[in-house]
């Protein structure tokens, strides 16, 4: 490609990005936007860097688990230096909902109503489905239960992996509490504990363990498998199973963002949110992290199960706010320290 073509292409890309951002923001003077991120750096770091390059806004990011970040925000209160909370799931955002300011309606309207706060305090950025990843050398879909309660059958003893400290797992348990009630959720947890599941720190570790044959199956988010397939090829002996029941195990969560009421850089924060909902960022999530874009007109990865074919749990994501109640339940059953 000739030098003038490279320059033209770069300028065109930047202009498209800027047009997707909030109107009225001046890019000439650099500001520093402070983001508390419950999403890992390897997932969102590259797209945050693209935002910096396109906007001229410096970004300072504090990374941690979504539950840790939410707890930090609650502890800091009005003293927090954070402008924006980028959470792994609605549970973390719901935990600090009183600290978040309403977003502009034109921003909220970019995503379907089911993936944003009814009161407008947060908006979903990408979709993440809960699945059961299983070892294809040992199992076929015909061997797997129709719903998650089937994993409490004694035949699964010692064969299942889970990550109780992970925010997505905790959000799934919160969905159980909302859809099933406290007692049935407790019954499921006790049945799982009786089957001696292997605990892992995160979803990636579970997928790796399934592929290595350490366990036969594990409860994860859908997109982790695709990273292994991209690195190790189609021979990697693991695939996702989407429970057909439509219960809490079929939850589709939204990684989302909310702006703090105390934000010193409100305009820059709104700019960031709009950038994350732009075609540039949505395509990044679709093709680089294998998540589901939430904005219309963005092509999903060819290997993903079509979004509209998922038998999603019918739950208002705003009902996933009681993260502390879920953590208390997990502790009462000895699952968390």
Secondary structure, DSSP 8 states (H G I E B T S, - for coil): --HHHHHHHHHHHHHHHHHHS-TT---SS--EEEEEESS-HHHHHHHHHHHHHHH--EEEEEE--HHHHHHHHHHHGGG---SEEEESSHHHHHHTGGGEE---HHHHTTS-GGGB-TTSS-EEEEEEEEEEEEETTT--GGGS-SSGGGGGSGGGTTTEEE-TTSHHHHHHHHHHHHHH-HHHHHHHHHHHHHTT-EE-SSHHHHHHHHHHTSSSEEEEETHHHHHHHHHH-TTSSEEEE--TT-SGGG-EEEEEEEEETT-S-HHHHHHHHHHHTSHHHHHHHHHTS--EE-STT----TTS--GGGS------GGGG--HHHHHHHHHHTTS--
